Amino acid sequence: MFSMQGICKSFGGIEVLSDISLTLQSGDRIGITGANGVGKSTLINIATGFLAPDHGWIQLNDLMLTNCPAWEFARAGIRRTFQSSRFLQTATLGEQLFLAGHAPEYRNRLADLLDHSNLQSSLHLFPDEISLPLLRKAEVVRGLVTQPEILILDEPSAGLTADELHQFGTFLNQQLGRKTALVVVEHRLDFMAIVTDTVVEMKLNQGLQVRAD
């Protein structure tokens, strides 16, 4: 189980998050929406170790992660994507995906993900030569190859048409393991309807309790 409890965060004396709690069990599918500026990205950054909370605590199973660096969150099994691609432009897509799945225990998983993603023909290309829909899939492949306990997607619909978004959602549903919990931060409720079971709305300066029913 993953738990963030009583999370608060301020920047320059301005409170962005106040008493935010998020609880996830294996296989949960949760969507978080809300207007720009309510703290959604800040919440993701804290949930993945890119920011430390001012108050509150974060735990995955028996491991206390509060104030740990992002790499410890990733090693514990918490993976994420970003609003814009974080693939390096100096290496091919294949080189970067094979690096993510280089460990022997992940090679079969990577091969299976690539077989179902239509990425095989793009592995020799550099990220700036690949279409946005395929890059979105590649980001999910990189996130799922280590079979994480939690996958967090930050605005995955950005730049996708309705048809592309539906295809992306179908791919995501097919490739998520039963034990991997999913958190999607997104404005597009049509996408939420495809990949999540529960959607909650964040509001500025309001506490929030997020958990699947």
QUIQUI-V322205 format. One record per residue. N is the residue number from 1. D_FIRST is the distance of its C-alpha to the first C-alpha in Angstrom with 2 decimals. Layout:
BEGIN
n={N,N}
d_first={D_FIRST,D_FIRST}
END
This chain:
BEGIN
n={1,2,3,4,5,6,7,8,9,10,11,12,13,14,15,16,17,18,19,20,21,22,23,24,25,26,27,28,29,30,31,32,33,34,35,36,37,38,39,40,41,42,43,44,45,46,47,48,49,50,51,52,53,54,55,56,57,58,59,60,61,62,63,64,65,66,67,68,69,70,71,72,73,74,75,76,77,78,79,80,81,82,83,84,85,86,87,88,89,90,91,92,93,94,95,96,97,98,99,100,101,102,103,104,105,106,107,108,109,110,111,112,113,114,115,116,117,118,119,120,121,122,123,124,125,126,127,128,129,130,131,132,133,134,135,136,137,138,139,140,141,142,143,144,145,146,147,148,149,150,151,152,153,154,155,156,157,158,159,160,161,162,163,164,165,166,167,168,169,170,171,172,173,174,175,176,177,178,179,180,181,182,183,184,185,186,187,188,189,190,191,192,193,194,195,196,197,198,199,200,201,202,203,204,205,206,207,208,209,210,211,212,213}
d_first={0.00,3.80,6.54,10.26,12.64,16.42,16.98,20.74,22.85,26.64,29.14,32.71,32.31,30.99,27.64,25.49,22.14,22.22,19.41,16.81,13.28,10.57,7.35,5.78,4.92,6.77,10.24,10.21,13.42,14.06,17.35,18.48,22.25,24.86,28.16,28.81,28.37,25.69,23.22,21.13,21.77,21.25,17.75,17.00,18.76,16.78,13.37,14.85,16.87,20.23,20.75,19.92,19.47,22.35,20.27,16.69,13.75,10.82,8.05,5.75,4.98,8.61,10.09,11.63,12.71,14.94,18.34,17.61,19.56,18.43,19.07,16.48,13.77,15.32,15.61,11.95,11.38,11.59,14.89,17.10,20.58,23.21,25.80,28.50,28.51,27.73,29.58,32.47,35.90,37.51,35.82,35.66,32.63,32.75,32.95,29.84,27.78,29.11,28.16,24.51,24.62,27.17,25.31,26.64,23.34,22.85,26.47,26.37,23.34,25.26,28.38,26.77,25.32,28.77,30.53,28.79,28.93,32.73,32.34,34.52,37.68,36.29,35.01,38.35,38.27,37.24,34.62,37.39,39.10,36.24,35.76,32.91,31.38,31.26,29.82,26.93,26.33,26.72,24.07,21.57,22.91,22.41,18.80,18.03,20.26,17.82,15.36,12.53,8.86,9.70,13.34,14.85,18.47,20.94,23.91,24.21,27.16,29.43,32.75,32.13,34.43,33.34,34.08,32.29,29.20,29.23,29.64,26.81,24.47,25.66,25.07,21.50,20.76,22.53,20.80,17.09,15.55,14.01,10.64,10.75,9.45,12.55,13.64,17.44,19.57,22.91,26.18,27.11,26.05,27.70,25.22,22.29,23.80,23.66,20.11,17.93,17.51,17.11,19.06,19.24,22.02,21.98,25.21,26.91,26.47,24.42,21.14,18.36,15.39,13.40,11.14,12.01,14.35}
END
